[in-house]
Amino acid sequence: MFIVQRQGRLFTAVDWRTNTACLLVPDAASMPYIERAAPLKLLMSHWLGMQARYLVHAAAVGNANGGVLIFGHGGAGKSTAALSCLNAGLGYAADDHCLVSLDDSPWVHSIYCTGKLAVEDLGRFPSLLPGAELVDRPDEEKAVFIFDRFPAVSVSRSFPLRAILLARITGGVRTGLRRISSAEAFRVVASSCAWHFPSMRSRALGCFNALVRQLPAYVLELGSDFDSTPDAIRELLDQTLDEKGMGDGRKAD
């Protein structure tokens, strides 16, 4: 039995023998606003980790050629990059948390139909505003999007992975890509994600190590021209498809 209690506001229990979990809160309104974008994250990370599906702190976007993971610390621009891709017609699986699996080849899977964006950036995405949940938002928190309540947005279920991107904001105008080593990518992925798995950290790190060895990694050098970000990612996906070929045996959803 795995039990977590947070200051008398949240009680979680898991019985691994029966795959049964309970989450108790005083009332729904007591759940922190930002957790609406990633409900049951603690429970899901532990249970899915037991199934060799690892929760990663990353955005995921793509197209029929496959997808990319976008990593970055808070403020690095990964949410803005992911929502720019969504706005430009690319497939969107996540902007903050998603699942990765290796099996025969690396895949990314959507787990939440949500997104987050700094309030000062909302004006840049007017078409997404109907999906924003702004009621009860604390001043310091990002705006949360609940996309399954917004029919104009279709969240993609999964992509075969083609590359790993590390988001960094630059002083330039257009977004570009710079190739980096698998070792540099592993340092970022491991530090960003391993804390999700305190009970199985070695297995998660093994998955992330295999991930960076199988996929090319780049710094996504974000410019002020939002339209250039999806263009750079489309070009990368076309390039990696030419180099790799589909060969996954499944279609992206």
N, C-alpha and C positions, 0 to 999 in steps of 0.2 A: 504494500500500500504506500502510495506517494502522497504526501500531504503538504499543502502550502497554506499559510494564513497570513494575510496582509493587514496588519493594524486593525484587526477586527472587522474589516470591510469585505474581505474576500476569503472564502474557504474552498479549497480544491482537494479532491481525493480521487485516486486512480487505483483500480484493482487490475493488475496486469494479467491475472489468470483468466478473467472473464471479459477483458477489454471493455470495462465499464468505468465511466468517469462521472463525477458530480462536481458542479460548480454552484456554490451558494453565495448569494449577495443579499443584503437587506432589502433592496428593491432595484429595479432596472435603472432608475435615475441616479443611483449611487455609483454606477460604472463611470470611470473617467471618460471624458469626451473623446480623447484621442484613441481610446481602445475600440471605438466604433469602427475604426479603419482596420483593426486586426483583432477581432474578437477571438477568445479562447486560444490565444497565441501560445501560452505556456503549455496548456494541455496538448495542443496540436503538435508542437515541436517535439515533445517527449514521445507521444504515441507514434507519430509518423517516423521519427528516428528509429524506432524499433522495427519499422517496415523498410528500412534503408531508403527513406525519402527524407531529405534533409532541408529544413527551413533555412533559407539564406536571407540576409539583410541586403536585398538588391532589387533593382527594377528589372523588368524583362519585356522586351519588345521584339517584333520581327515581322516576317511576311512569309509568303509561300516557300521561300528559299531556306527558312530557318529563323533562329532568333539569337539575341545576345543578352547576356546579363550585364547590368550596369551597377557597379559598386561605387560607394562614396560615403564619406562621413557626413554628418549633418551640415547642411549648407553648401555641399559640394556641387549641387545642381542635378542630382540624379532624378528627383521627382519632376523637376521642370523639363528635363530632357525626355523622360518617358511620356509626359503629357503632351509635349510638343510633337512626339511621334504619333500619339493617338490622334491629335488634332489634324495631323497631315495624312491620316489614312493608313498608317502602319498598324499591324496587329499589336494589341496591348494585353499583357498578362498580369503585370504588377508594376507598382512604382516604389515599393518599399520592402515587401516580403513576398517570397515565392518559394516553391519547392524545386529541388534538383534531384535527379536520379541518374545513375550510370547504366545499370543493366547492360545491354549490348553497346550503347553509345549514350553520350550525355543528352539529357532532355531537361527542360524546365516546364513546370506545371503551375498554373494559377491556383491560388487558394482563397483569395479574397477579391470580391468585385468592388474594390475601393481604390481611392487615391488620396493623396494629401498635397496641399500646396500652400505656400506662404500667402497670407491675405493680400499683401501688396502686389502679388503677381496675378491675382484673379482677373484683373482687367485685360491681361494678355490672352485670356482664353474665354472670350464671351460665349462661345458655343457650348462650353462645359458648365456654365453657371447654373443651369437648371438642376444639375446633379449635386450641387453643393449643399451640405448640411451645416447651416450657420447658427441654428438655434442653440443656445446654451454654450456656445464656443467661448472658452476663456480667452482673454485678450492675447495671451502669450502663445497660444496654440495655432497650428496651421488649420486651414479649412479642410474638412473631410468631404470626399465625394463618395456617395453610395451609388455605384453605377447600375446595379440591378434594379434600381427604381427609376432609371433614366433610359428609356428604350432606344434613344438615339446612339447610345454607346454599346458596342458588342465586345465583351471581354473574351480574349482568346484563351482556350483551355490549356494548350501546350504547344511547344515548339521543339524541334531538334536544335540543339545548341551549336552555334558556329564560332562564337568568340566571346571573350571576357573583356569588358571595358571598365576602366577606372575613371570616373568623372572628376574633372578639375576645371574650375572657372579660370579663364585667361582674360587678358586685357584686349584680346583681338576681337574681330568682327565675326568672321566665319569659323564654324566648328571644324576641327581637323582631328586626325588620328595619328598617334605615334606608337610604334611597336615597342614592347618591353619584354623582359625575360619572364619565364615561368616562375622563377624565384621571387621576383618583385610582385608578380600577381598573387602568389601564394601568401606572401606576408599580409597583403591587404585583405584577401578573402578570409584567411584564418582569423585575423584579429577582428574582423567585422562579424563573423558568424559563429565561431567556436563557443562563445558564451551561451548560445542557445542550448547547448548539450552538455551540461555539467556531469550527467550520469553516463555519457557515452562519447566523451570528447575525442578519444583516440580513434573511434570509428568514423566520426564526422571529419576529423582532420585527414584521415586516410582517403575519404571521398573527395575532399577539396584538393588534396595533393594530386589525385588521379585526374581531377577536372582540369587543373591548370597544365598538366602534362599533355592532355589530349586536345586542348583548344589554344589557338593563338590569343595573345593578350595585348591590349592597346590602352594607352591613355586617351580618353575622349576629351580633347582640349576644347572646352565649350566657349563659343563666342557669343556676342550679344545678338547676333542675327539668329533668332530661334528657328527660322525656316531652314537654315543650313544644317541643323542637327539631324533631322530625319534624312536629309539628302546624304550626309556622310555615312549614316548607318545603312541605308539602302545600297550605297556603292560598296560598302564592306561586305554585305551579305551576298551581293552579286559576285564579288571577287572570291569569297570563300567557297561559294557553291561551285564556281569554275574549277577551283583547286581540289575540292573534296568530292564533288558529285553528291547526289542525294544519298543513295545507298543505305538509308535508315530503315527501309521496309515499312515506314508509316508516313502518313501525311500530317503536316502541321494543322492544328485546329485553330 
